[in-house]
Amino acid sequence: MLDLRTQLEDTGVTLADQAFYSYVAESLPESLDLFITLYEDSTCNVDRLCDKFAKYEMRKKVHASKTAKSQSASDGSVALFSQQLEKRRERDCRTLPVMIVVRRDT
């Protein structure tokens, strides 16, 4: 962000901290509106905004990774349970005695 600000100043455009902060915040995609709304910084420090955003993105990636791992583990557990249940049924069908019931009509 410092480079962008320097480049703007090299072209003769000088922005106050608050104006530069607003420019950066408003140029972010709509998907980050909640982040910008929740992040309040009275100092209008763009570098701090970038640091907070980097931490926010890292938390999202860690959460997504944990969710994917738990989903994968859950899917694996269900598959294993299903296989065990199927083997148990096969074994039970082979070992169950057959019972013949004879009806007598009187």
C-alpha positions in Angstrom: 0.0 0.0 0.0 2.9 2.3 0.7 4.0 1.7 -3.0 0.6 2.8 -4.3 0.6 5.9 -2.1 4.1 6.7 -3.3 3.1 6.2 -6.9 0.2 8.5 -6.5 2.4 11.2 -4.9 4.9 10.8 -7.8 2.1 11.7 -10.2 1.2 14.8 -8.2 -1.8 13.4 -6.4 -1.6 13.8 -2.6 -4.2 12.2 -0.5 -4.9 12.7 3.1 -4.8 9.5 5.3 -8.6 9.4 5.5 -9.1 9.8 1.8 -6.5 7.1 1.0 -8.1 4.8 3.5 -11.5 5.4 2.0 -10.2 4.8 -1.5 -8.7 1.4 -0.4 -11.7 0.3 1.6 -14.1 1.2 -1.1 -12.1 -0.6 -3.8 -12.4 -3.9 -2.0 -15.0 -6.4 -3.4 -18.5 -6.6 -1.9 -17.7 -10.0 -0.3 -15.6 -8.0 2.2 -18.3 -5.6 3.2 -18.8 -7.4 6.5 -15.1 -7.3 7.2 -15.0 -3.5 6.5 -18.1 -2.9 8.5 -16.8 -4.8 11.6 -13.3 -3.3 11.3 -13.3 0.2 12.6 -10.1 2.2 12.8 -10.2 5.8 13.7 -6.5 6.2 12.7 -7.3 5.4 9.0 -4.1 3.4 8.8 -4.1 1.4 5.6 -1.2 -0.8 6.6 -3.1 -1.8 9.7 -6.2 -2.5 7.6 -4.1 -4.8 5.3 -2.6 -6.6 8.3 -6.1 -7.2 9.8 -7.3 -8.4 6.4 -4.4 -10.8 6.0 -5.2 -12.3 9.5 -8.9 -12.5 8.5 -8.1 -14.4 5.3 -5.7 -16.7 7.2 -8.5 -17.5 9.7 -10.9 -18.3 6.9 -8.4 -20.7 5.2 -7.6 -22.4 8.5 -11.3 -22.8 9.2 -12.0 -24.1 5.7 -9.1 -26.6 6.1 -10.4 -27.8 9.4 -13.9 -28.2 8.0 -12.7 -30.1 5.0 -10.6 -32.4 7.3 -13.5 -33.1 9.6 -15.9 -33.7 6.7 -13.4 -36.1 5.2 -12.9 -37.9 8.5 -16.7 -38.0 8.9 -17.2 -39.5 5.4 -14.5 -42.0 6.1 -16.1 -43.0 9.4 -19.5 -43.5 7.7 -17.9 -45.6 4.9 -16.1 -47.7 7.4 -19.2 -48.2 9.5 -21.2 -49.2 6.4 -18.5 -51.7 5.4 -18.5 -53.2 8.9 -22.3 -53.4 8.9 -22.4 -55.2 5.6 -19.8 -57.7 6.7 -21.7 -58.4 9.9 -24.9 -59.0 7.9 -23.1 -61.4 5.5 -21.7 -63.3 8.5 -25.0 -63.4 10.3 -26.8 -64.7 7.2 -24.2 -67.6 6.9 -24.4 -68.6 10.5 -28.0 -68.2 11.3 -29.8 -71.6 11.7 -32.7 -72.1 9.4 -35.9 -72.8 11.2 -38.7 -74.6 9.4 -42.2 -74.2 10.7 -44.7 -76.8 9.9 -48.4 -76.0 10.2 -50.9 -78.6 10.8 -54.4 -78.0 9.7 -56.9 -79.7 11.9 
